[in-house]
Amino acid sequence: MGTHGLNRRTFLLSSLAAAPSNKIRLGVIGSGGRGTLVMGVFQKDPDLAVASICDVYEPNLENALSAAAKRQPAAPKAVRDYRQMLDDKSIDAVLIATPEHWHHRMVLDALAAGKDVYVEKPLCHTPEQGVELLDAEARSRNIIQVGMQRRSYDLYQEGARLVAGGALGDIHMIRSWWLNTQLGGARTTKLDGPLDWAQWLGPIGPRPQDPDLFRRWRLYSEFAGGIVADQGAHVYDGIHMLMNAGYPLAVTAAAGRPHAVSGNTPECVVVTAEYPQDFIGVFTINYATVRYPSRLDQMNHLDGRKARMDIGREELRIISPEKAEPVTEKRSERGFGYATDLHVQNFLECVRTRKRPSAPIALGFQAALVVQMANLSLKTGRRMTWNSKARKVESL
């Protein structure tokens, strides 16, 4: 190759390295309430376009297409099979906001197609799926962000700094609770439009169409981990972040019987997770009580030897045992809803810079694993342990 060829090649390579495109074309897989909301957060980025939206339920697809078109010059393409979206080479990243039973397969397929991925929590449905996703992440160069928005939230970042700085002293117990309701109402017997039932079922396999299952899949154990997993993944990720902890040593759980008209998972559960950092994280969820305002429905108490920290959705307090009153108080200026904005911003920054995001698969799996072990404890009546070398759950 001559000098001219070398100079031209060097110029091209340096130009690519110095001026990567900031434009991002996003595909949305799953456009229900959460998916459409998070899609709107993505659209706040002026250099992002929603290129296509996939859903198997026509009312959700039509609503999301309309919502997206109002915020950008060109309307997105409608897709009814997510694999067609992944085959589109112009798509840079995908937002996966489907029911839990599809997360594992779709993330694997998206990575295989070379897409960056933002996937809602819980990351996966079983420990075995989580291990497979860990291995896929290790083989991939793609950016993967799990929707654990506390990782990007300024209030939780400040809480983690206070704990690391010794403001509470040694912490051997964290007590967390979440109060709300999923009782009342009747079973859903009719849908508002066409649904590709076989494709919605996907990896679960064939069964008669059930509108109630479609609407309340979170309450059915074959499709999700129940409310303890749906909300517990957030809570335990927050505990892991505050305590700089990861995989649990063991998990035990107890629960009441289900009371809702739908599903087979309990509303009242107590989970105790033991950690190698010499603390236990106790999570109590009660979704058979009154409905609370969202800013008041969840709390974490970190019981330190020097002081206690209470951190909820929007406020943080350090309470002195001598004064029995807050000695430090902090409030999120923009509220908990802005945590999703920050988390999406972090993902898009990492798509552009190729840096590690706030909540990669490893952290998403650690949180999902705790609540999966809790459900296994409920099923077996035994204390479940995590074998870190074999990377599997065992029972005692």
C-alpha positions as CSV (number, residue, x, y, z in Angstrom):
1,M,0.0,0.0,0.0
2,G,1.4,3.4,-0.9
3,T,1.8,6.4,1.3
4,H,-1.4,8.0,-0.1
5,G,-3.3,4.9,0.8
6,L,-1.9,4.8,4.3
7,N,-2.6,8.4,4.9
8,R,-6.2,8.0,3.7
9,R,-6.8,5.0,5.9
10,T,-5.3,6.8,8.9
11,F,-7.5,9.8,8.2
12,L,-10.6,7.6,8.0
13,L,-9.9,5.7,11.2
14,S,-9.1,8.9,13.1
15,S,-12.2,10.6,11.9
16,L,-14.4,7.7,13.0
17,A,-12.7,7.7,16.4
18,A,-12.9,11.4,16.9
19,A,-16.4,12.1,15.7
20,P,-18.8,9.2,16.4
21,S,-22.4,10.0,15.6
22,N,-24.6,11.2,18.5
23,K,-27.7,10.1,16.6
24,I,-29.5,7.0,18.1
25,R,-32.3,5.1,16.5
26,L,-34.3,3.3,19.2
27,G,-36.6,0.3,18.9
28,V,-39.3,-0.3,21.6
29,I,-40.3,-3.9,22.4
30,G,-43.4,-3.9,24.6
31,S,-45.5,-0.7,24.6
32,G,-47.8,-1.1,27.6
33,G,-48.0,1.6,30.3
34,R,-44.4,1.4,31.5
35,G,-42.9,0.9,28.1
36,T,-44.7,3.9,26.6
37,L,-43.8,6.0,29.7
38,V,-40.1,5.2,29.4
39,M,-40.2,5.6,25.7
40,G,-41.3,9.2,26.3
41,V,-38.3,9.7,28.6
42,F,-36.0,8.5,25.8
43,Q,-37.6,11.0,23.5
44,K,-36.4,13.9,25.6
45,D,-33.0,13.3,24.1
46,P,-32.9,15.6,21.0
47,D,-30.6,13.3,19.1
48,L,-32.7,10.2,19.5
49,A,-35.5,8.9,17.3
50,V,-37.9,6.1,18.0
51,A,-37.6,4.2,14.8
52,S,-39.9,1.3,15.4
53,I,-42.3,0.0,18.0
54,C,-43.3,-3.7,18.5
55,D,-46.3,-5.0,20.4
56,V,-48.5,-8.0,20.0
57,Y,-51.6,-6.2,21.5
58,E,-53.0,-3.8,18.9
59,P,-54.4,-1.1,21.3
60,N,-51.0,-0.8,23.0
61,L,-49.2,-0.6,19.7
62,E,-51.5,2.0,18.3
63,N,-51.3,4.1,21.4
64,A,-47.5,4.1,21.5
65,L,-47.2,4.9,17.8
66,S,-49.5,7.9,18.3
67,A,-47.6,9.0,21.4
68,A,-44.2,8.7,19.7
69,A,-45.3,10.5,16.6
70,K,-46.3,13.6,18.6
71,R,-42.8,14.1,19.8
72,Q,-40.7,13.6,16.6
73,P,-40.9,14.6,12.9
74,A,-41.2,11.1,11.5
75,A,-43.6,8.4,12.8
76,P,-42.1,5.1,14.0
77,K,-42.6,1.9,12.1
78,A,-45.1,-0.6,13.5
79,V,-43.7,-4.1,14.1
80,R,-45.5,-7.2,15.4
81,D,-42.6,-9.6,15.7
82,Y,-39.6,-8.3,17.7
83,R,-37.2,-10.4,15.6
84,Q,-38.0,-8.3,12.6
85,M,-36.9,-5.2,14.6
86,L,-33.7,-6.9,15.6
87,D,-33.0,-7.7,11.9
88,D,-33.1,-4.0,11.1
89,K,-29.5,-2.9,10.9
90,S,-30.5,0.8,11.3
91,I,-31.6,0.2,14.9
92,D,-28.9,1.0,17.4
93,A,-30.6,0.2,20.7
94,V,-33.8,-1.4,22.0
95,L,-36.0,-0.7,25.0
96,I,-37.4,-4.0,26.3
97,A,-40.5,-3.4,28.5
98,T,-42.4,-6.7,28.0
99,P,-43.7,-9.0,30.7
100,E,-41.1,-10.7,32.8
101,H,-41.3,-14.1,31.1
102,W,-39.9,-12.6,27.9
103,H,-36.9,-10.6,29.3
104,H,-34.3,-13.4,29.2
105,R,-35.0,-14.5,25.6
106,M,-35.3,-11.0,24.2
107,V,-32.1,-9.7,25.8
108,L,-30.2,-12.7,24.4
109,D,-31.6,-12.2,20.9
110,A,-30.9,-8.4,21.1
111,L,-27.3,-9.0,22.0
112,A,-26.9,-11.6,19.3
113,A,-28.2,-8.9,16.8
114,G,-25.6,-6.4,18.1
115,K,-28.0,-4.0,19.8
116,D,-27.5,-2.0,22.9
117,V,-30.2,-2.9,25.5
118,Y,-32.3,-1.1,28.1
119,V,-34.4,-3.8,29.8
120,E,-37.0,-3.3,32.6
121,K,-36.7,-5.2,35.8
122,P,-36.7,-7.9,37.0
123,L,-33.9,-8.9,34.6
124,C,-35.0,-12.6,34.5
125,H,-37.4,-15.1,35.9
126,T,-35.0,-17.8,37.2
127,P,-31.4,-18.1,38.5
128,E,-30.5,-20.2,35.6
129,Q,-31.6,-17.5,33.2
130,G,-29.6,-15.0,35.1
131,V,-26.4,-17.0,34.8
132,E,-26.9,-17.4,31.1
133,L,-27.3,-13.6,30.8
134,L,-24.2,-13.0,32.7
135,D,-22.3,-15.2,30.3
136,A,-23.9,-13.4,27.3
137,E,-22.9,-10.0,28.7
138,A,-19.3,-11.2,29.2
139,R,-19.1,-12.2,25.5
140,S,-20.7,-9.1,24.2
141,R,-19.4,-5.6,23.7
142,N,-22.9,-4.1,23.8
143,I,-24.2,-1.7,26.5
144,I,-26.8,-3.3,28.7
145,Q,-28.8,-1.3,31.3
146,V,-31.3,-2.9,33.6
147,G,-34.1,-0.6,34.7
148,M,-33.0,-0.3,38.4
149,Q,-33.2,3.5,38.4
150,R,-32.0,3.9,42.0
151,R,-28.5,3.3,40.6
152,S,-28.6,6.7,38.8
153,Y,-30.7,8.5,41.4
154,D,-28.9,11.4,43.2
155,L,-30.7,10.6,46.6
156,Y,-29.5,7.0,46.7
157,Q,-26.0,8.0,45.5
158,E,-25.8,10.4,48.4
159,G,-27.0,7.7,50.8
160,A,-24.3,5.3,49.6
161,R,-21.7,8.1,50.1
162,L,-22.9,8.6,53.7
163,V,-22.8,4.9,54.5
164,A,-19.3,4.5,53.0
165,G,-18.1,7.5,54.9
166,G,-19.1,6.0,58.2
167,A,-21.9,8.3,59.2
168,L,-23.9,5.4,60.6
169,G,-21.1,3.2,61.9
170,D,-21.3,-0.5,61.4
171,I,-24.6,-1.7,60.0
172,H,-25.8,-5.3,60.7
173,M,-29.4,-4.9,59.8
174,I,-31.5,-3.1,57.2
175,R,-35.3,-3.1,57.5
176,S,-37.3,-2.3,54.4
177,W,-41.0,-2.2,53.8
178,W,-43.4,-1.5,51.0
179,L,-47.2,-0.9,51.6
180,N,-49.9,-0.8,49.0
181,T,-52.8,-2.8,47.6
182,Q,-53.6,-5.1,44.7
183,L,-56.9,-6.3,46.1
184,G,-60.4,-5.4,44.9
185,G,-61.9,-5.4,41.4
186,A,-63.0,-8.4,39.3
187,R,-61.3,-10.7,36.9
188,T,-60.7,-9.3,33.4
189,T,-62.9,-11.1,30.9
190,K,-62.5,-9.0,27.8
191,L,-59.8,-7.2,25.9
192,D,-60.1,-3.9,24.0
193,G,-58.6,-5.2,20.7
194,P,-56.7,-7.9,18.9
195,L,-54.0,-9.8,20.7
196,D,-51.5,-12.3,19.2
197,W,-51.9,-14.7,22.2
198,A,-49.5,-17.4,21.0
199,Q,-46.7,-14.8,20.5
200,W,-47.5,-13.2,23.8
201,L,-47.1,-16.6,25.6
202,G,-43.8,-17.2,23.8
203,P,-41.5,-19.4,25.9
204,I,-44.3,-20.4,28.3
205,G,-46.0,-22.5,25.7
206,P,-49.6,-23.0,24.6
207,R,-52.6,-22.6,26.8
208,P,-56.2,-21.2,26.4
209,Q,-56.4,-17.5,25.9
210,D,-57.1,-15.7,29.2
211,P,-57.7,-11.9,29.3
212,D,-57.1,-11.8,33.1
213,L,-53.7,-13.5,32.7
214,F,-52.8,-10.9,30.0
215,R,-53.8,-8.0,32.2
216,R,-52.4,-9.3,35.5
217,W,-49.4,-11.5,34.5
218,R,-47.4,-10.2,37.5
219,L,-49.6,-12.2,39.9
220,Y,-49.1,-15.5,38.1
221,S,-46.0,-17.5,39.2
222,E,-45.3,-19.0,35.8
223,F,-45.0,-15.6,34.2
224,A,-43.5,-13.5,37.1
225,G,-42.4,-13.6,40.7
226,G,-45.4,-11.9,42.2
227,I,-45.3,-8.6,43.9
228,V,-42.5,-9.6,46.2
229,A,-40.2,-10.0,43.1
230,D,-41.7,-7.0,41.2
231,Q,-41.0,-4.5,44.0
232,G,-38.4,-6.5,45.9
233,A,-35.9,-6.3,43.0
234,H,-36.0,-2.6,43.4
235,V,-35.6,-2.7,47.2
236,Y,-32.8,-5.2,47.2
237,D,-30.9,-3.4,44.5
238,G,-31.2,-0.3,46.7
239,I,-29.8,-2.2,49.7
240,H,-27.0,-3.6,47.6
241,M,-26.1,-0.1,46.4
242,L,-26.2,1.5,49.8
243,M,-24.2,-1.3,51.4
244,N,-21.8,-1.9,48.4
245,A,-23.0,-5.5,48.6
246,G,-23.8,-8.1,45.9
247,Y,-24.7,-11.7,46.0
248,P,-26.5,-13.0,49.1
249,L,-25.2,-15.9,51.2
250,A,-28.7,-17.2,51.9
251,V,-32.4,-16.2,51.7
252,T,-35.4,-17.3,53.8
253,A,-39.0,-16.2,53.2
254,A,-42.5,-16.5,54.8
255,A,-45.9,-15.5,53.3
256,G,-49.6,-15.4,53.8
257,R,-52.0,-16.9,51.4
258,P,-53.1,-15.0,48.2
259,H,-56.3,-12.9,48.5
260,A,-56.6,-11.2,45.1
261,V,-59.2,-12.4,42.6
262,S,-56.4,-13.2,40.2
263,G,-53.2,-15.1,40.2
264,N,-51.5,-17.5,42.7
265,T,-48.9,-15.4,44.4
266,P,-49.2,-13.9,47.9
267,E,-49.6,-10.2,48.7
268,C,-47.9,-10.3,52.1
269,V,-44.3,-11.6,52.2
270,V,-41.3,-11.3,54.6
271,V,-37.9,-11.9,53.1
272,T,-34.6,-12.2,55.1
273,A,-31.4,-12.1,53.1
274,E,-28.0,-12.8,54.7
275,Y,-24.8,-11.2,53.2
276,P,-21.1,-11.9,53.5
277,Q,-20.6,-8.3,54.6
278,D,-22.1,-9.3,58.0
279,F,-25.6,-7.8,57.7
280,I,-29.1,-9.0,57.0
281,G,-31.6,-7.2,54.8
282,V,-35.2,-7.8,55.9
283,F,-37.9,-6.8,53.4
284,T,-41.6,-6.8,54.3
285,I,-44.1,-6.2,51.6
286,N,-47.9,-5.9,52.2
287,Y,-50.0,-5.3,49.1
288,A,-53.2,-6.2,51.1
289,T,-53.5,-2.8,52.9
290,V,-54.6,0.7,52.0
291,R,-53.2,2.5,49.0
292,Y,-50.5,5.1,50.0
293,P,-49.2,8.0,47.9
294,S,-46.2,6.7,46.0
295,R,-43.7,9.0,47.7
296,L,-44.7,7.5,51.1
297,D,-45.3,3.8,50.2
298,Q,-41.7,2.5,50.6
299,M,-39.0,3.0,53.3
300,N,-35.6,1.6,54.2
301,H,-34.2,1.8,57.8
302,L,-30.4,1.3,58.0
303,D,-29.7,0.5,61.7
304,G,-26.1,1.6,62.4
305,R,-24.1,1.5,65.6
306,K,-23.8,5.3,65.6
307,A,-27.0,6.4,63.9
308,R,-30.0,5.3,61.8
309,M,-30.6,6.3,58.2
310,D,-34.2,6.4,56.8
311,I,-34.3,6.6,53.0
312,G,-37.5,6.5,51.0
313,R,-38.4,7.5,47.5
314,E,-37.7,11.2,47.9
315,E,-36.2,11.9,51.4
316,L,-33.2,10.8,53.4
317,R,-32.7,11.3,57.2
318,I,-30.0,10.4,59.6
319,I,-31.3,10.1,63.1
320,S,-29.2,10.5,66.2
321,P,-30.1,8.1,69.0
322,E,-29.1,10.7,71.6
323,K,-31.2,13.5,70.1
324,A,-34.0,11.2,68.7
325,E,-34.3,13.7,65.8
326,P,-32.7,14.1,62.3
327,V,-29.2,15.4,62.3
328,T,-29.0,15.2,58.5
329,E,-31.9,15.7,56.1
330,K,-31.9,15.6,52.3
331,R,-34.7,15.7,49.8
332,S,-34.6,15.0,46.1
333,E,-35.2,18.3,44.3
334,R,-37.1,16.7,41.3
335,G,-38.8,13.7,42.9
336,F,-38.5,10.0,42.4
337,G,-40.0,10.1,38.9
338,Y,-36.8,11.9,37.7
339,A,-34.7,8.9,38.7
340,T,-35.9,7.2,35.4
341,D,-34.8,10.3,33.5
342,L,-31.4,10.1,35.1
343,H,-31.2,6.3,34.4
344,V,-32.1,6.7,30.7
345,Q,-29.6,9.6,30.4
346,N,-26.9,7.4,31.9
347,F,-27.7,4.6,29.4
348,L,-27.6,7.0,26.4
349,E,-24.4,8.5,27.5
350,C,-22.9,5.0,27.7
351,V,-24.3,4.1,24.3
352,R,-22.3,7.1,22.9
353,T,-19.2,6.7,25.0
354,R,-19.2,2.9,25.5
355,K,-18.6,3.3,29.2
356,R,-20.1,0.9,31.7
357,P,-23.7,1.9,32.7
358,S,-25.0,2.3,36.2
359,A,-27.0,-1.0,36.2
360,P,-25.4,-3.7,34.0
361,I,-26.6,-7.3,34.0
362,A,-24.5,-8.4,37.0
363,L,-26.2,-5.9,39.3
364,G,-29.6,-6.6,37.8
365,F,-29.1,-10.3,38.4
366,Q,-28.0,-9.9,42.0
367,A,-31.2,-8.1,42.9
368,A,-33.4,-10.5,40.9
369,L,-31.6,-13.5,42.5
370,V,-32.6,-12.5,46.0
371,V,-36.3,-12.4,45.2
372,Q,-36.0,-15.6,43.2
373,M,-34.4,-17.3,46.2
374,A,-37.2,-15.9,48.3
375,N,-39.8,-17.5,46.1
376,L,-37.9,-20.8,46.1
377,S,-37.9,-20.6,49.9
378,L,-41.7,-20.2,49.9
379,K,-42.1,-23.1,47.6
380,T,-39.8,-25.5,49.5
381,G,-40.1,-24.2,53.0
382,R,-36.3,-24.2,53.3
383,R,-33.5,-21.8,53.6
384,M,-31.9,-21.2,50.2
385,T,-28.2,-20.6,49.7
386,W,-26.2,-19.3,46.8
387,N,-23.2,-21.4,45.7
388,S,-21.0,-18.7,44.2
389,K,-18.5,-21.1,42.7
390,A,-21.1,-23.3,41.0
391,R,-23.3,-20.3,40.4
392,K,-26.5,-22.0,41.5
393,V,-29.1,-22.0,44.2
394,E,-29.0,-24.8,46.8
395,S,-31.2,-25.6,49.8
396,L,-30.4,-26.5,53.4
